[in-house]
Amino acid sequence: MRVVLLFLLPLFLYSSTLHLSLGANPSRINPLLATDSASGEISGWIFNGLVKFDKDANIVGDLAESWSFKSPKRLIFYLKKGVKWHDGEPFSAEDVVFTFKLLKSKKIFTPYASDFRYVKSLKMVDRYSVEVEYKEPYFKALSIWMMGILPAHIWRDVNDPMTSKFNREPVGTGPYKLKKLETSGDVILEANDDYFEHRPNIDTIHYHFMPDPTTQFLMLKAKKLDLGSLTPLQREKQIDRSFEEFYKIVQMPGRGYTYLGFNMKLEKFKDIRVRKAIDLAIDKDELIRILFFSHGKVCHGPFMPGTFAYPANPPKSLYDPGLARKLLKQAGYSEENPLEFTISTNANNTTRLYAAQIIQHQLGRIGVKVKIRAMEWQAFLNTVVTPRRFETILLGWSLGLIPDAYALWHSDSDKLGGFNLVGYRNDKVDRMIESAEKESDLKKVGEIYREMFNIIAEDRPYVFLYIPDSITAVNRKITPVIPSIVGIMHNQIDWIKP
């Protein structure tokens, strides 16, 4: 009997469930169409790209074993052999070629297609290698292939990829498979026994659907979640010793910012004096003190600190309500004719709602009348964001380690499915983006991006607000948790939860 128990002990240790929370329902679990954070997070467990970031933000192989540049415009990927799709079919170069063709086809609307606009062709060399030819040198020639690959044998006969059932019944190569997906309910993933790196040590990932962040925090306090985000208020005032005995607190600089975006197609926001006045009347330091107990920093522009795109001395918008009043007066606004507009945001993000209320109060000090419109996330996307039916929009961007200005700031991205939500257009910025993309030397790209940063910051299509710190509570029983610049989940398949 003792021999049997010793034999079963490792299985017991490795048999477990990771309990997480999800604030919104995934819309499409498809890496080509996952434009909201919930869809992107679930897709990340199910699909792989050809390459990925390691914990030090170096690009390493994922589905690709290796690669080589035959010239600045020719790249060959050598794929891993023995990789299986979740239904047991073998992965091959055919899947890579199919995914690229689908991405570039007229069957789908996706902002990710813009990353591949410099790809001239993609062809199979043999079953386990593909050759990419670029129209010209491209600074993201390698990193764009982090996009997830779809199975050709499943998607080949799909007539309408936008509405296909496989957006809700995904088949990938990733470490986890989709077991359960409920509308306005939980999402359950199960370990892929045949995952090519190794089977994840944790059997199941259970996402508990919690659109209210307060519910997520209560679940954390009840120790029913293994990992979850904390607000600065919760970190400072609402956890006790028993909480910190159960959870390890990991605090890192945030990799995203929150902004107030102007609809640049509206006459009142075409006037830079109006945009500048609103910017000057918002006290960002006060926002950070109230919202984050100073666990954050003021955002000064479109690219993240610490990246090659961030200038040494960025332009800074100071709090100056007196100058704001003068600018509004110059633009034709007064007590008798006040500036009025609505801030639209998503209701399930409490911090943004508080930020909107603080901004409403701050702008009220200079006579600006602000209304707030808050909606459930999916309705917000469908009826406000996608059709551009807003005056101003309070949202945030999570940015990658390699900034890409095209998706947010180029005029071509001001279209259905594009991420240039505010309709920003600047011919010089367009030319700079196009010039940077043709550079393979990241030092030169950095020079262009730093100048571009200053131009966009001065144009003020956004009021760049704040960069909050990331504060995460992780069950202390889970090992090995290794924080890094890419986050704490980079080695999740190695985690053990006894």
C-alpha positions as CSV (number, residue, x, y, z in Angstrom):
1,M,0.0,0.0,0.0
2,R,2.8,2.4,0.8
3,V,4.3,1.9,-2.7
4,V,1.0,2.8,-4.3
5,L,0.6,5.9,-2.2
6,L,4.1,7.1,-3.1
7,F,3.3,6.5,-6.7
8,L,0.1,8.5,-6.6
9,L,1.6,11.4,-4.7
10,P,3.0,13.4,-7.7
11,L,-0.4,13.0,-9.5
12,F,-2.1,14.5,-6.5
13,L,0.3,17.4,-6.3
14,Y,-0.2,18.2,-10.0
15,S,-3.9,17.8,-10.1
16,S,-5.4,21.2,-9.3
17,T,-7.4,24.2,-10.5
18,L,-6.3,27.7,-11.0
19,H,-9.1,30.1,-10.0
20,L,-9.1,33.4,-11.9
21,S,-11.7,36.1,-12.6
22,L,-13.0,37.6,-15.8
23,G,-14.7,41.0,-16.0
24,A,-16.3,40.6,-19.4
25,N,-17.4,37.8,-21.7
26,P,-15.1,36.9,-24.6
27,S,-16.7,38.0,-27.9
28,R,-14.6,35.9,-30.3
29,I,-11.9,33.4,-29.1
30,N,-9.9,33.8,-32.3
31,P,-6.5,35.5,-32.4
32,L,-7.4,37.3,-35.6
33,L,-10.5,38.8,-34.1
34,A,-9.8,39.1,-30.4
35,T,-9.8,42.9,-30.0
36,D,-11.2,43.1,-26.4
37,S,-9.1,42.1,-23.4
38,A,-11.3,39.1,-22.4
39,S,-11.1,37.5,-25.8
40,G,-7.4,38.2,-26.0
41,E,-6.8,36.6,-22.6
42,I,-8.7,33.4,-23.4
43,S,-7.2,33.2,-26.9
44,G,-3.7,33.4,-25.4
45,W,-4.2,30.1,-23.6
46,I,-5.5,28.3,-26.7
47,F,-3.4,29.5,-29.6
48,N,0.3,30.0,-30.3
49,G,2.2,32.3,-32.6
50,L,5.4,31.5,-34.4
51,V,7.4,33.5,-31.8
52,K,6.9,35.0,-28.3
53,F,8.6,37.0,-25.6
54,D,10.6,35.3,-22.9
55,K,10.7,36.6,-19.4
56,D,13.4,39.2,-20.3
57,A,11.4,40.5,-23.3
58,N,13.6,38.7,-25.8
59,I,11.9,37.2,-28.9
60,V,12.2,33.4,-28.8
61,G,10.6,30.6,-30.8
62,D,7.0,29.3,-30.1
63,L,5.7,27.3,-32.9
64,A,8.9,28.1,-34.8
65,E,12.0,26.2,-33.8
66,S,14.2,28.8,-35.3
67,W,14.4,31.4,-38.1
68,S,16.9,33.2,-40.3
69,F,17.1,36.3,-42.3
70,K,18.4,35.5,-45.8
71,S,18.3,39.2,-46.5
72,P,16.7,42.3,-44.9
73,K,13.5,41.5,-46.8
74,R,13.5,37.6,-46.7
75,L,12.8,35.7,-43.5
76,I,12.5,31.9,-43.2
77,F,10.8,30.2,-40.2
78,Y,11.7,26.6,-39.4
79,L,8.7,25.1,-37.6
80,K,8.6,22.6,-34.7
81,K,7.7,19.1,-35.6
82,G,5.3,16.9,-33.7
83,V,3.0,19.8,-32.7
84,K,-0.7,18.8,-32.6
85,W,-3.9,20.7,-32.8
86,H,-6.3,20.1,-29.9
87,D,-8.3,17.7,-32.1
88,G,-5.1,15.6,-32.7
89,E,-4.4,16.8,-36.3
90,P,-0.7,17.7,-37.0
91,F,0.4,21.3,-37.2
92,S,2.3,22.3,-40.3
93,A,3.4,25.1,-42.6
94,E,0.0,24.9,-44.4
95,D,-1.7,26.3,-41.2
96,V,0.7,29.3,-41.2
97,V,0.0,30.1,-44.9
98,F,-3.7,29.7,-44.5
99,T,-3.9,32.0,-41.4
100,F,-2.0,34.7,-43.3
101,K,-4.3,34.4,-46.3
102,L,-7.4,34.6,-44.1
103,L,-6.0,37.6,-42.3
104,K,-5.5,39.5,-45.5
105,S,-8.8,38.4,-47.1
106,K,-11.9,40.5,-47.4
107,K,-13.8,37.9,-45.3
108,I,-12.8,39.5,-42.0
109,F,-12.4,42.9,-40.5
110,T,-9.5,43.1,-38.1
111,P,-7.1,45.8,-37.0
112,Y,-4.3,43.2,-36.8
113,A,-4.1,43.0,-40.6
114,S,-2.3,46.4,-40.6
115,D,0.8,44.7,-39.0
116,F,1.2,42.6,-42.1
117,R,0.8,45.3,-44.7
118,Y,4.6,45.1,-45.6
119,V,4.4,41.4,-46.2
120,K,4.7,40.8,-50.0
121,S,4.3,37.1,-49.9
122,L,4.3,34.0,-47.6
123,K,4.9,30.6,-49.1
124,M,5.6,27.0,-47.9
125,V,9.2,25.9,-48.5
126,D,8.3,22.5,-47.2
127,R,6.0,21.0,-44.6
128,Y,7.9,22.5,-41.7
129,S,9.3,25.8,-43.1
130,V,7.8,29.0,-44.6
131,E,9.4,31.9,-46.3
132,V,8.2,35.5,-45.8
133,E,9.2,38.1,-48.3
134,Y,8.7,41.8,-47.3
135,K,8.1,44.7,-49.6
136,E,10.9,46.5,-47.8
137,P,12.8,46.2,-44.5
138,Y,10.3,46.3,-41.6
139,F,11.1,47.0,-37.9
140,K,8.4,44.5,-36.8
141,A,9.4,41.8,-39.3
142,L,9.8,39.2,-36.6
143,S,7.5,40.4,-33.8
144,I,4.3,40.4,-35.9
145,W,4.4,36.6,-36.0
146,M,3.4,36.5,-32.3
147,M,-0.1,36.4,-33.7
148,G,-1.9,33.1,-33.1
149,I,-2.1,30.6,-35.9
150,L,-5.4,29.0,-36.9
151,P,-6.0,25.3,-38.0
152,A,-6.4,25.2,-41.8
153,H,-8.3,21.9,-41.7
154,I,-11.1,23.5,-39.6
155,W,-11.3,27.0,-41.0
156,R,-10.8,26.2,-44.7
157,D,-14.5,25.6,-45.5
158,V,-15.9,28.4,-43.3
159,N,-17.8,30.9,-45.4
160,D,-18.1,33.7,-42.9
161,P,-15.3,33.8,-40.3
162,M,-16.9,36.7,-38.5
163,T,-19.9,34.6,-37.4
164,S,-18.4,31.1,-37.4
165,K,-19.2,28.8,-34.5
166,F,-15.4,28.2,-34.2
167,N,-15.1,31.7,-32.7
168,R,-16.8,30.1,-29.7
169,E,-15.5,26.6,-30.2
170,P,-11.8,27.2,-30.7
171,V,-9.2,24.6,-31.7
172,G,-5.6,25.6,-31.1
173,T,-2.2,24.3,-30.3
174,G,-1.9,26.0,-26.9
175,P,-1.4,24.7,-23.4
176,Y,-5.1,24.7,-22.6
177,K,-8.3,23.7,-24.4
178,L,-11.7,25.3,-24.0
179,K,-14.0,23.1,-22.0
180,K,-16.8,25.4,-21.1
181,L,-18.0,28.9,-22.3
182,E,-21.1,30.4,-20.9
183,T,-22.8,33.6,-22.0
184,S,-22.5,36.0,-19.0
185,G,-21.0,33.0,-17.2
186,D,-17.8,31.2,-16.4
187,V,-15.1,30.0,-18.7
188,I,-13.3,26.7,-18.0
189,L,-10.1,25.6,-19.7
190,E,-8.5,22.2,-19.3
191,A,-4.8,21.2,-19.8
192,N,-3.7,20.0,-23.2
193,D,-2.1,16.6,-22.6
194,D,-0.2,16.9,-25.9
195,Y,1.2,20.4,-25.5
196,F,4.5,20.5,-27.3
197,E,6.5,22.2,-24.5
198,H,5.0,20.0,-21.8
199,R,1.6,19.3,-20.2
200,P,0.7,22.2,-17.8
201,N,1.1,21.1,-14.2
202,I,-2.2,22.7,-13.3
203,D,-5.1,20.7,-14.8
204,T,-7.8,23.3,-15.0
205,I,-8.1,27.1,-15.3
206,H,-11.5,28.3,-14.0
207,Y,-12.4,31.9,-14.9
208,H,-15.2,33.1,-12.7
209,F,-17.4,35.7,-14.5
210,M,-17.3,38.8,-12.3
211,P,-18.2,42.0,-14.2
212,D,-18.2,43.9,-10.9
213,P,-14.6,44.4,-9.6
214,T,-15.9,44.6,-6.0
215,T,-17.1,41.0,-6.3
216,Q,-13.6,40.0,-7.5
217,F,-12.1,41.6,-4.5
218,L,-14.5,39.9,-2.1
219,M,-13.7,36.5,-3.8
220,L,-10.0,37.3,-3.2
221,K,-10.6,38.1,0.5
222,A,-12.6,34.9,0.8
223,K,-9.5,33.1,-0.7
224,K,-11.6,31.7,-3.5
225,L,-9.3,33.1,-6.2
226,D,-5.7,32.2,-6.7
227,L,-4.7,35.4,-8.5
228,G,-6.3,38.8,-8.8
229,S,-5.6,42.5,-9.2
230,L,-5.7,44.9,-6.3
231,T,-6.5,48.6,-6.4
232,P,-4.3,50.9,-4.4
233,L,-7.2,51.5,-2.0
234,Q,-7.5,47.8,-1.4
235,R,-3.7,47.5,-1.0
236,E,-3.5,50.3,1.5
237,K,-6.7,50.1,3.5
238,Q,-8.7,46.9,2.9
239,I,-6.5,43.9,3.4
240,D,-5.3,42.4,6.7
241,R,-2.5,40.2,7.9
242,S,-4.3,37.0,7.1
243,F,-4.7,38.2,3.5
244,E,-1.0,38.8,3.1
245,E,-0.2,35.4,4.7
246,F,-2.3,33.7,2.0
247,Y,-1.3,36.0,-0.9
248,K,2.0,37.3,-2.1
249,I,1.7,40.9,-3.3
250,V,3.5,41.7,-6.5
251,Q,3.8,45.3,-7.5
252,M,5.3,46.4,-10.9
253,P,5.1,49.4,-13.1
254,G,2.0,49.4,-15.3
255,R,2.2,48.7,-19.0
256,G,-0.8,50.8,-20.0
257,Y,-2.3,54.2,-19.7
258,T,-5.7,55.8,-19.4
259,Y,-6.8,58.7,-21.6
260,L,-9.7,61.0,-22.4
261,G,-10.0,60.9,-26.2
262,F,-11.7,63.6,-28.3
263,N,-13.9,62.8,-31.3
264,M,-11.8,64.8,-33.7
265,K,-14.6,64.9,-36.3
266,L,-16.7,67.2,-34.0
267,E,-16.3,70.9,-34.7
268,K,-15.8,71.9,-31.1
269,F,-12.9,69.4,-30.7
270,K,-11.2,70.4,-34.0
271,D,-10.2,73.6,-32.1
272,I,-6.9,72.8,-30.4
273,R,-7.6,75.6,-27.9
274,V,-10.5,73.6,-26.6
275,R,-8.5,70.4,-26.3
276,K,-5.6,72.2,-24.6
277,A,-8.0,74.0,-22.2
278,I,-9.5,70.7,-21.1
279,D,-6.1,69.2,-20.7
280,L,-4.8,72.2,-18.6
281,A,-8.0,72.1,-16.4
282,I,-7.5,68.4,-15.4
283,D,-5.2,68.0,-12.4
284,K,-3.6,64.6,-13.1
285,D,-1.7,64.6,-9.9
286,E,-4.9,65.0,-8.0
287,L,-6.4,62.1,-10.0
288,I,-3.5,59.8,-9.1
289,R,-3.6,60.8,-5.4
290,I,-7.4,60.1,-5.2
291,L,-7.6,57.1,-7.4
292,F,-4.3,55.3,-6.6
293,F,-2.9,56.7,-3.3
294,S,0.0,57.9,-5.5
295,H,0.6,54.4,-6.8
296,G,1.0,55.6,-10.4
297,K,2.4,58.4,-12.5
298,V,1.2,61.1,-14.9
299,C,1.1,60.0,-18.5
300,H,2.7,62.6,-20.9
301,G,2.2,61.0,-24.3
302,P,1.4,58.0,-26.4
303,F,4.3,55.6,-25.8
304,M,5.3,54.0,-22.5
305,P,8.3,55.0,-20.4
306,G,11.1,52.6,-20.6
307,T,10.7,51.8,-24.3
308,F,12.9,53.1,-27.1
309,A,10.1,55.4,-28.2
310,Y,10.0,57.5,-25.0
311,P,11.9,60.9,-25.2
312,A,14.3,61.9,-22.5
313,N,12.4,65.1,-21.8
314,P,8.8,64.7,-22.9
315,P,6.5,67.7,-23.1
316,K,4.5,68.1,-19.9
317,S,1.0,69.5,-19.6
318,L,0.8,71.4,-16.3
319,Y,-2.3,72.0,-14.3
320,D,-3.2,75.6,-15.1
321,P,-7.0,76.4,-14.8
322,G,-6.4,80.1,-15.4
323,L,-4.8,79.5,-18.8
324,A,-7.6,77.0,-19.5
325,R,-10.2,79.7,-19.0
326,K,-8.4,82.1,-21.3
327,L,-8.2,79.5,-24.0
328,L,-11.9,78.7,-23.8
329,K,-12.8,82.4,-23.9
330,Q,-10.6,82.8,-27.1
331,A,-12.5,79.8,-28.5
332,G,-15.8,81.6,-27.9
333,Y,-17.0,80.0,-24.7
334,S,-18.3,81.8,-21.7
335,E,-20.7,81.5,-18.7
336,E,-23.5,82.4,-21.1
337,N,-22.3,79.9,-23.7
338,P,-20.4,77.2,-21.8
339,L,-18.6,74.3,-23.4
340,E,-20.6,71.1,-22.9
341,F,-19.9,67.5,-23.7
342,T,-20.4,63.9,-22.5
343,I,-17.7,61.5,-21.4
344,S,-18.5,57.9,-22.4
345,T,-16.9,55.0,-20.7
346,N,-17.6,51.4,-19.6
347,A,-19.6,50.8,-16.4
348,N,-17.8,47.8,-15.2
349,N,-14.5,49.7,-14.6
350,T,-15.0,51.4,-11.3
351,T,-11.7,53.3,-11.5
352,R,-12.7,54.9,-14.8
353,L,-16.1,55.8,-13.4
354,Y,-14.4,57.6,-10.5
355,A,-12.0,59.2,-12.9
356,A,-14.8,60.5,-15.0
357,Q,-16.5,62.0,-11.9
358,I,-13.3,63.7,-10.8
359,I,-12.7,65.1,-14.2
360,Q,-16.4,66.3,-14.3
361,H,-15.8,68.1,-11.0
362,Q,-12.4,69.6,-12.1
363,L,-13.8,70.9,-15.4
364,G,-16.8,72.3,-13.6
365,R,-14.3,74.6,-11.8
366,I,-13.7,76.5,-15.1
367,G,-17.3,76.4,-16.2
368,V,-17.3,73.3,-18.5
369,K,-20.5,71.2,-18.2
370,V,-19.8,67.5,-18.4
371,K,-22.2,64.6,-18.5
372,I,-21.1,61.0,-17.9
373,R,-22.5,58.0,-19.9
374,A,-21.5,54.6,-18.6
375,M,-22.5,51.3,-20.3
376,E,-21.8,47.6,-19.9
377,W,-18.7,46.6,-21.8
378,Q,-20.1,44.7,-24.7
379,A,-22.9,47.2,-25.3
380,F,-20.3,49.9,-25.0
381,L,-18.1,48.4,-27.7
382,N,-21.0,47.7,-30.0
383,T,-23.0,50.9,-29.7
384,V,-20.4,53.5,-28.8
385,V,-16.8,52.6,-29.6
386,T,-17.1,50.7,-32.9
387,P,-19.6,53.1,-34.6
388,R,-17.7,56.1,-33.0
389,R,-20.8,57.5,-31.4
390,F,-19.2,59.6,-28.7
391,E,-18.1,63.1,-27.9
392,T,-15.2,62.1,-25.6
393,I,-14.3,58.6,-24.5
394,L,-12.5,57.5,-21.4
395,L,-10.5,54.3,-22.1
396,G,-7.1,52.8,-21.7
397,W,-4.5,51.1,-23.9
398,S,-2.3,48.2,-22.9
399,L,0.8,48.5,-25.0
400,G,3.4,46.0,-26.1
401,L,7.1,46.1,-25.5
402,I,7.6,47.2,-29.1
403,P,5.4,50.2,-29.6
404,D,3.6,50.5,-32.9
405,A,2.2,53.9,-33.8
406,Y,0.4,52.8,-36.9
407,A,-2.6,51.1,-35.2
408,L,-3.5,54.1,-33.0
409,W,-2.2,57.2,-34.8
410,H,-2.0,56.7,-38.6
411,S,-4.9,58.1,-40.7
412,D,-5.4,54.7,-42.3
413,S,-6.5,53.3,-38.9
414,D,-9.4,55.7,-38.8
415,K,-11.8,53.2,-40.2
416,L,-14.2,50.4,-39.2
417,G,-12.2,47.8,-37.2
418,G,-9.3,50.3,-36.7
419,F,-7.9,51.4,-33.4
420,N,-7.6,55.1,-34.3
421,L,-10.9,55.6,-32.4
422,V,-10.7,59.4,-32.2
423,G,-10.1,60.1,-35.9
424,Y,-6.7,61.7,-35.4
425,R,-5.1,62.8,-38.7
426,N,-1.7,64.5,-39.1
427,D,0.1,64.2,-42.4
428,K,3.6,64.6,-40.8
429,V,2.9,61.9,-38.3
430,D,1.7,59.6,-41.1
431,R,4.9,60.2,-43.0
432,M,7.0,59.6,-39.8
433,I,5.2,56.3,-39.1
434,E,5.7,55.1,-42.7
435,S,9.4,56.1,-42.5
436,A,10.0,54.3,-39.2
437,E,8.4,51.1,-40.4
438,K,10.9,50.9,-43.3
439,E,13.8,51.0,-40.9
440,S,15.3,47.8,-39.6
441,D,17.7,49.7,-37.3
442,L,15.7,50.2,-34.0
443,K,18.0,53.1,-33.0
444,K,16.7,55.1,-36.0
445,V,13.2,54.0,-35.3
446,G,13.6,55.3,-31.8
447,E,14.7,58.7,-33.1
448,I,11.6,59.0,-35.3
449,Y,9.3,57.8,-32.6
450,R,10.6,60.2,-29.9
451,E,10.0,63.1,-32.2
452,M,6.5,61.7,-33.1
453,F,5.8,61.4,-29.4
454,N,6.3,65.2,-28.9
455,I,4.1,66.0,-31.9
456,I,1.2,63.9,-30.8
457,A,1.5,65.1,-27.2
458,E,1.3,68.7,-28.5
459,D,-1.6,68.0,-30.8
460,R,-3.6,66.6,-27.9
461,P,-6.0,64.2,-29.6
462,Y,-6.1,62.7,-26.1
463,V,-5.7,64.1,-22.7
464,F,-3.1,61.6,-21.5
465,L,-4.0,61.0,-17.9
466,Y,-2.2,58.4,-15.8
467,I,-0.2,55.2,-15.8
468,P,-1.3,53.1,-12.8
469,D,1.0,50.6,-11.0
470,S,0.1,47.0,-11.4
471,I,-0.6,45.3,-8.0
472,T,-1.4,41.6,-8.1
473,A,-2.2,39.2,-5.3
474,V,-1.0,35.6,-5.9
475,N,-1.7,32.5,-3.8
476,R,1.6,31.8,-1.9
477,K,1.1,28.1,-2.5
478,I,1.7,28.5,-6.2
479,T,5.3,28.1,-7.3
480,P,7.4,29.1,-9.1
481,V,6.0,32.6,-9.6
482,I,8.7,34.8,-11.2
483,P,7.7,38.5,-11.9
484,S,9.2,40.0,-15.0
485,I,8.8,42.8,-17.5
486,V,6.3,40.7,-19.4
487,G,4.2,40.0,-16.3
488,I,3.9,37.1,-13.9
489,M,2.1,34.5,-16.1
490,H,4.9,33.9,-18.6
491,N,5.8,30.6,-17.0
492,Q,2.3,29.4,-15.9
493,I,2.7,26.0,-17.4
494,D,5.4,25.4,-14.9
495,W,3.3,26.5,-11.9
496,I,2.5,23.9,-9.3
497,K,-0.5,24.4,-6.9
498,P,-0.5,21.7,-4.2
